[in-house]
């Protein structure tokens, strides 16, 4: 539960920061986060296909 509260607080800070940042900065940050999530998804997909776990 504490993790959820911390995550929501961090999300609020990030959304508040993006509201004051210029649009190109926000778009670049969104693209970087999107690429990071795509790389993570591909790595997870390959790890599950091999049957290995990183944990």
N, C-alpha and C positions, 0 to 999 in steps of 0.2 A: 504494500500500500504506500509506503514511504517512497519507493521508487517511482510509482505513478505520479505522486504529488510533485516530486522533483522533475520528472519529465515534463509535466504540464507547465510547471513554472519556467523551465528552460524554453519550452515552446512559446510561451507568452513573451519572453524576453526577445527571442528571435523574430517573432512576428512583429513586435513593436519596433525593433530595429529596422526591419525591412520596410515598414511603413514610412520611415523617414529617409531611407536611402534612395538615391536616384534609380530610375528604372533600369538603365544598363547594368548597374552593379547588382541589382536584384536578379536580373536575368542570367548574368554570369554565375552568380552563386547558385541559382536553381539548376543551371546546366552542370556545374561541378557536382552537386549533390545527386543529380540524376545519373551521371556517369558512375559515381561511386556506388550507388545502389544497383546499377546494372552489372558492374563488375562483381559485386557481392553475390548477386543472384546467379550469375554464371558460375562462379566458384562453388557455390552451394549445390547447384545442379550437377556439376561434374563430381563433386565429392559424394553426393548421394548415388550417382550412377556407379561409382567404383565401390561403394559400400564402406568407405572409410569415414571416420568421424574426426573432426579437429578438436573435439572437447575431451 
